[in-house]
Amino acid sequence: MKAIYEDVVQPSPLIVFSSLPVSAPFDHASLSIDSQLPSDSFIALLDDTTHQIVDEASKSLIYYHPSYKPSASELTRPTNLLGDQDPAWPVQSVVLHIQSPNCKNTFIRIPPLDKDHTSNPVLGIKLSYLHLQIKPLDHTFMLQVGVRDQAGDQILIRASTFQTETKVYPDSKSDNSNSGTIKLIHIPLVFPTSEAYTQTKWNDLLLPLDSLIPTQYHSTEFIQVHASVRLRRIYFTADGKHASSHSNTTQDGSDLNSKQFHTPEGTQSVSARTQQGFKV
């Protein structure tokens, strides 16, 4: 199957996901929601300041598993919403909220899965620096990125908050691989403690994909952002420099200061910076 960005000029930055406009996050992505934990697992667009679910055409933009029938109140503000008691200053923006007690089966995937899962589309993005504007929710979180190297081999990069050291699995089972197995590189992701945040918990998470794999990077095929996290934007750059955005100020109008975090000593690092005046 031809890659989505194969014949497209790939500028830097190249945005592949944004929580605005309101309908856009669900137009070019697949949603997966845990069927075993239906009342506590959902994906929604909400206001990061008020935590209220966004409405569009009289419909609340919150998605539970089809087997679960939420109450009217759960469609406007779930009682078990993670992050609603967070004292850290929010951004004045609508964001995507992904939540589940088990991060494995609740996620958003870009590009969307094919309906029969026989020929899933791929991005084909050759820019090697992946950025995500995210807000941790003090719960387990996982991110998966499918890449292809110059030899044509598929590699799955997984970053998670429950991993303690970098491990490589040469023949890991994968639903995203046509062969059924794929090389998996699982790296730990460590966010700052709550005490380390002075203004906001929003971060610009940076993954240098070309240095996270042992072979020569060619392109990114897909991205899966799992629970539990708030997501504002996903984009690629050629040099690792963050993009900018007009509406990344805190409630009191302050700019968001730069901050960086790393994985534990002796492992490969995944860095993140808090947003400051993004402008794309």
Backbone torsions as a table, in degrees:
resi	resn	phi	psi	omega
1	MET	NA	138.3	-179.2
2	LYS	-70.2	136.4	-179.7
3	ALA	-70.2	148.0	-176.4
4	ILE	-61.4	-40.5	-176.9
5	TYR	-102.8	17.6	-174.7
6	GLU	-60.7	-44.9	-177.4
7	ASP	-108.6	26.8	-177.7
8	VAL	-113.9	136.8	173.4
9	VAL	-64.0	129.0	-175.1
10	GLN	-105.6	93.5	-179.6
11	PRO	-73.1	163.0	175.7
12	SER	-119.4	115.5	6.6
13	PRO	-82.7	154.8	175.4
14	LEU	-117.8	110.8	-176.7
15	ILE	-87.8	127.1	178.4
16	VAL	-111.4	-11.2	176.8
17	PHE	-151.8	138.3	172.1
18	SER	-145.6	142.0	178.8
19	SER	-76.0	-4.9	174.7
20	LEU	-129.1	146.8	-2.8
21	PRO	-64.8	167.8	-167.4
22	VAL	-55.9	-40.8	-175.7
23	SER	-81.7	-17.7	-171.2
24	ALA	-60.2	-39.8	-175.3
25	PRO	-58.1	-24.2	-176.6
26	PHE	-102.2	1.0	-177.5
27	ASP	-80.7	-32.3	-173.0
28	HIS	-131.7	39.0	-179.6
29	ALA	-149.9	156.0	172.6
30	SER	-101.5	142.5	176.2
31	LEU	-110.0	136.2	174.1
32	SER	-125.6	129.1	-177.2
33	ILE	-129.0	133.6	-174.3
34	ASP	-60.8	122.3	179.9
35	SER	-80.4	-18.2	-178.6
36	GLN	-85.4	-17.2	-179.8
37	LEU	-129.8	58.9	-167.6
38	PRO	-68.0	-31.7	-177.3
39	SER	-80.1	-22.4	-177.0
40	ASP	-104.9	-1.2	-176.7
41	SER	-116.4	124.9	179.3
42	PHE	-163.3	163.0	175.2
43	ILE	-127.5	130.9	-173.9
44	ALA	-148.7	154.3	167.1
45	LEU	-95.1	127.1	-179.8
46	LEU	-143.7	165.1	176.3
47	ASP	-82.3	123.7	-175.9
48	ASP	-68.0	-18.8	-179.9
49	THR	-87.1	-47.9	-176.1
50	THR	-96.2	-16.3	-177.0
51	HIS	66.6	15.3	179.0
52	GLN	-83.6	138.8	177.7
53	ILE	-68.2	137.9	-178.5
54	VAL	-77.1	141.8	174.6
55	ASP	-106.4	144.0	171.9
56	GLU	-141.0	122.8	-178.1
57	ALA	52.8	44.8	177.6
58	SER	65.3	20.0	177.4
59	LYS	-120.7	128.9	176.9
60	SER	-73.4	129.8	-176.7
61	LEU	-88.0	65.0	175.2
62	ILE	-131.5	136.4	-173.7
63	TYR	-124.6	120.1	172.6
64	TYR	-103.4	172.4	173.1
65	HIS	-64.3	141.3	-177.7
66	PRO	-54.6	-24.3	-178.9
67	SER	-75.2	-13.5	-175.8
68	TYR	-104.5	135.8	178.7
69	LYS	-110.8	97.3	-176.9
70	PRO	-72.1	154.9	175.2
71	SER	-75.4	169.9	-179.9
72	ALA	-61.5	-38.8	-179.6
73	SER	-67.9	-33.0	179.6
74	GLU	-69.6	-17.4	178.3
75	LEU	-85.5	-11.5	179.4
76	THR	-112.0	-36.9	177.2
77	ARG	-161.2	95.4	-178.7
78	PRO	-57.5	140.0	-177.7
79	THR	-68.9	-24.9	-177.4
80	ASN	-102.5	26.3	-176.7
81	LEU	-64.9	124.1	176.3
82	LEU	-74.4	142.5	173.7
83	GLY	88.1	-3.8	-176.2
84	ASP	-77.5	-12.3	177.3
85	GLN	-106.8	13.4	-176.5
86	ASP	-74.0	120.5	-178.9
87	PRO	-76.8	-14.4	-179.4
88	ALA	-64.0	140.5	-175.7
89	TRP	-62.4	132.3	179.7
90	PRO	-85.3	176.5	168.9
91	VAL	-96.2	149.8	-179.9
92	GLN	-85.3	79.9	-174.1
93	SER	-163.1	156.8	169.0
94	VAL	-80.3	134.7	-177.5
95	VAL	-133.9	164.7	177.5
96	LEU	-94.0	125.3	-179.0
97	HIS	-106.3	122.6	179.7
98	ILE	-119.9	120.8	-172.2
99	GLN	-141.1	138.4	172.3
100	SER	-169.8	146.2	174.1
101	PRO	-62.9	-27.1	178.1
102	ASN	-117.9	114.5	-173.2
103	CYS	-71.8	-17.7	-170.2
104	LYS	-61.4	-45.8	-168.6
105	ASN	-104.5	5.8	176.8
106	THR	-119.1	114.3	-175.3
107	PHE	-162.9	167.6	170.5
108	ILE	-116.0	135.7	-176.5
109	ARG	-120.8	134.4	177.9
110	ILE	-127.1	124.9	-2.5
111	PRO	-76.0	171.7	-177.7
112	PRO	-65.7	151.2	176.5
113	LEU	-69.5	147.6	171.9
114	ASP	-67.8	146.2	-175.0
115	LYS	-58.0	-37.3	179.9
116	ASP	-97.2	0.6	176.6
117	HIS	60.0	21.5	-179.1
118	THR	-95.1	-26.4	-178.9
119	SER	-143.1	68.6	-177.0
120	ASN	-63.1	133.4	178.6
121	PRO	-66.7	155.5	178.9
122	VAL	-126.8	156.5	-177.8
123	LEU	-76.5	-50.0	-177.0
124	GLY	72.9	34.3	-179.6
125	ILE	-88.1	124.5	-175.5
126	LYS	-93.3	-13.6	174.8
127	LEU	-62.9	135.2	-166.6
128	SER	-100.9	-2.4	178.6
129	TYR	-108.7	120.3	-178.1
130	LEU	-105.2	128.7	180.0
131	HIS	-118.9	140.6	173.0
132	LEU	-133.3	126.4	174.0
133	GLN	-89.0	106.1	-171.5
134	ILE	-135.1	159.4	175.7
135	LYS	-127.4	113.1	179.0
136	PRO	-66.0	149.2	-177.8
137	LEU	-113.5	23.9	178.7
138	ASP	55.8	42.2	178.9
139	HIS	-145.3	170.3	178.5
140	THR	-59.7	143.2	-178.0
141	PHE	-143.5	142.4	179.6
142	MET	-141.7	145.0	177.8
143	LEU	-131.9	134.4	178.1
144	GLN	-127.0	134.9	-179.3
145	VAL	-130.0	121.3	176.8
146	GLY	-92.2	122.2	180.0
147	VAL	-124.0	165.0	175.5
148	ARG	-127.2	137.8	179.6
149	ASP	-93.7	179.2	-175.5
150	GLN	-64.5	-23.0	177.9
151	ALA	-82.3	-5.0	179.7
152	GLY	91.1	5.2	-179.7
153	ASP	-83.8	142.3	177.2
154	GLN	-86.9	140.3	177.9
155	ILE	-134.9	135.0	177.1
156	LEU	-105.5	120.3	175.0
157	ILE	-98.4	122.7	178.7
158	ARG	-120.4	125.6	174.7
159	ALA	-117.3	130.1	-177.2
160	SER	-146.1	157.2	179.2
161	THR	-82.3	-9.8	-179.8
162	PHE	-98.9	-4.7	177.0
163	GLN	-85.8	139.1	-177.3
164	THR	-106.8	-19.5	177.6
165	GLU	-151.1	155.3	-179.1
166	THR	-70.8	130.2	178.2
167	LYS	-133.7	146.4	178.8
168	VAL	-117.0	129.9	178.8
169	TYR	-118.2	106.5	-173.2
170	PRO	-63.1	-33.6	-174.9
171	ASP	-130.7	66.0	179.7
172	SER	-86.0	142.1	176.8
173	LYS	-71.7	139.4	-178.4
174	SER	-147.9	134.4	174.8
175	ASP	-74.4	-15.0	-177.0
176	ASN	-93.2	-1.0	-178.6
177	SER	-107.6	133.4	178.9
178	ASN	-64.7	-28.1	-178.7
179	SER	-84.9	-11.1	-179.5
180	GLY	90.4	-20.5	176.6
181	THR	-126.8	156.1	-176.6
182	ILE	-157.5	151.1	174.2
183	LYS	-73.4	128.6	-179.2
184	LEU	-114.6	129.0	173.1
185	ILE	-115.0	112.1	-176.3
186	HIS	-106.9	117.1	-176.7
187	ILE	-117.4	146.5	-179.9
188	PRO	-78.1	147.4	178.2
189	LEU	-126.1	122.2	-176.5
190	VAL	-122.0	117.3	176.0
191	PHE	-87.9	157.8	176.0
192	PRO	-62.3	155.6	174.7
193	THR	-69.3	161.9	-178.5
194	SER	-57.9	-34.0	-178.2
195	GLU	-68.7	-20.7	-176.6
196	ALA	-78.6	-17.8	-179.6
197	TYR	-83.8	124.7	179.3
198	THR	-102.7	-23.2	-177.8
199	GLN	-129.9	-52.9	-174.3
200	THR	-147.8	155.3	177.0
201	LYS	-96.9	3.0	176.3
202	TRP	-73.5	135.1	-177.1
203	ASN	-131.0	153.6	169.4
204	ASP	-102.1	98.8	-178.1
205	LEU	-80.9	125.5	-176.3
206	LEU	-115.5	124.8	174.9
207	LEU	-117.2	111.0	175.5
208	PRO	-80.5	88.8	-168.9
209	LEU	-60.1	-35.3	-177.7
210	ASP	-67.1	-24.2	179.3
211	SER	-98.6	-3.5	179.5
212	LEU	-92.8	-9.2	178.4
213	ILE	-115.6	153.1	-175.3
214	PRO	-80.4	-12.9	-179.5
215	THR	-111.5	-178.8	-175.3
216	GLN	-80.7	124.3	-177.8
217	TYR	-67.2	139.2	175.5
218	HIS	-115.7	-53.8	-175.7
219	SER	-164.2	162.8	174.8
220	THR	-100.4	133.7	-177.5
221	GLU	-100.1	-39.1	179.3
222	PHE	-157.3	163.5	176.8
223	ILE	-133.5	133.4	173.7
224	GLN	-124.3	119.5	177.0
225	VAL	-104.2	115.5	-174.6
226	HIS	-97.2	168.4	173.9
227	ALA	-64.2	156.2	-3.9
228	SER	-114.9	128.9	-171.9
229	VAL	-166.7	161.0	166.7
230	ARG	-109.6	137.7	-170.8
231	LEU	-126.9	134.0	179.9
232	ARG	-115.5	-38.0	-176.5
233	ARG	-159.0	147.2	171.7
234	ILE	-127.9	129.3	179.2
235	TYR	-151.4	162.3	178.3
236	PHE	-114.9	148.2	172.3
237	THR	-134.4	163.8	179.3
238	ALA	-87.4	-20.5	-172.1
239	ASP	-125.1	-1.2	179.4
240	GLY	84.1	1.4	177.9
241	LYS	-82.5	135.6	-175.6
242	HIS	-71.7	151.1	176.4
243	ALA	-79.2	-175.4	179.5
244	SER	-132.6	158.4	-175.8
245	SER	-144.1	149.9	-174.4
246	HIS	-75.3	-31.2	-169.3
247	SER	-117.2	58.4	177.7
248	ASN	-118.9	47.5	175.5
249	THR	-105.2	154.9	179.0
250	THR	-80.0	177.2	-175.4
251	GLN	-56.5	-34.6	-177.7
252	ASP	-92.2	7.9	176.4
253	GLY	87.1	5.0	-178.6
254	SER	-74.3	148.8	170.5
255	ASP	-72.2	155.6	-178.1
256	LEU	-94.3	121.3	-174.8
257	ASN	-71.8	157.2	179.0
258	SER	-77.3	140.0	177.7
259	LYS	-149.0	153.5	-177.0
260	GLN	-138.1	144.6	173.7
261	PHE	-136.8	160.6	-175.6
262	HIS	-134.1	166.3	173.6
263	THR	-79.0	169.7	-176.7
264	PRO	-55.8	153.8	-177.2
265	GLU	-56.7	135.8	177.8
266	GLY	92.0	-2.4	178.2
267	THR	-115.0	168.3	174.3
268	GLN	-64.7	146.9	-174.0
269	SER	-105.6	146.0	170.4
270	VAL	-121.3	118.1	-173.8
271	SER	-100.3	160.6	175.2
272	ALA	-149.3	147.7	177.2
273	ARG	-127.2	144.2	173.7
274	THR	-70.6	149.8	-174.1
275	GLN	-68.9	145.1	175.1
276	GLN	-146.7	101.8	173.1
277	GLY	61.9	41.5	179.8
278	PHE	-60.8	142.9	-176.3
279	LYS	-148.4	97.0	-178.6
280	VAL	-112.7	NA	NA
